[in-house]
Amino acid sequence: MYHNPVLLKKSVDDLVTDPDGIYVDVTFGGGGHSREILKKLSPKGKLYSFDQDLDALKNTIEDERFTLINQNFRFLENMLMAFGISKVDGILADLGVSSHQFDEAERGFSTRMNAPLDMRMNVMQVLDAKKIINEYEEEQLASIFYYYGELRESRRLAREIVKHRQTKKIETTEDLKKLFSYIPQFKQNKFFAQVFQAVRIEVNQELEVLKEMLVQSYKILKPQGRLVVISYHSLEDRLVKRFLKNGMFEGEPARDIYGNFSKTFDLLQTKAIIPDEAEIAENSRARSAKMRVGIKL
């Protein structure tokens, strides 16, 4: 299976409120969410899906209501405008890396398999993990590990990399892992997951791209249109939560003399929606998933 969608039925049920409407799946992947959306649309409904990964194009859906756009979702507004679409009824984003990308060893996303340091979601881009690990300054590396991997020992990790690469280039995921063989075995799984997450976020500019997509989503959603976002780590979820709360990613919104501020979304549910135990047992990736649903005011 290319990808086992998380919170499939719940996310689509919360997304589609008008069967005749126009919807967007910004993370097509294996097409699981898109196929479920199409089931709920009438013959008049339309679905536009985005994916920058060339592999995802193999999963395209033969349906006249469906259009697959081979682009990063940071270009959401412009690409939809190219198709004559200025307003939509709902947008769904299932963030992170697909099961397929993790399982394809040569992509370099997985901590389990040795592969070239790559981690590009768009294989056409120049920046990859190898370039970051071998060319970034020590201070840059430390910042990436601290902010994107939430690793306290970020400066030590950066020093180890810079010291090692002076004598030998770091080419593969195994080369990178060997530098930190001193990490106790019982901590290694979490540690390497954080290291790889940090590098992957930098390679794909994931947090900046997410911010751009969220801002554009608000602009193109119709009033009462829905934004459904499934995230897999706290950095993503924090951005989504704050944006749905007050339309900002940091700082506080301007308030009136009564302490009120202009809301941009209503939340369908105050707390994040999480998968039940049955789904987690069936799909381990669901364990870290959090879904938030905003209704545009």
Buried (B, 14 or more C-beta within 10 A) or exposed (E): EBBBBBBBEBBBEBBBBBEEBBBBBBBBBBBBBBBBBBEBBEEEBBBBBBBBBEBBEEBBBEEEBBBBBBBBBBBBBEBBEEEEBEEBBBBBBBBBBBBBBBBBBEBBBBBEBEBBBBBBBBEEEEBBBBEBBBEBEBEEBBBBBBBBBBBEBBBEBBBBBBEBBEEEEBBBBEBBBEBBEEBEEEEBEEBBEBBBBBBBBBBBBBBEBBBBBBBBBBEBBBEEBBBBBBBBBEBBBBBBBBBBBBBEBEEEEEEEEEEEBEBBBEBBEEEBBBBEEEBBEEBEBBEBBBBBBBBBE
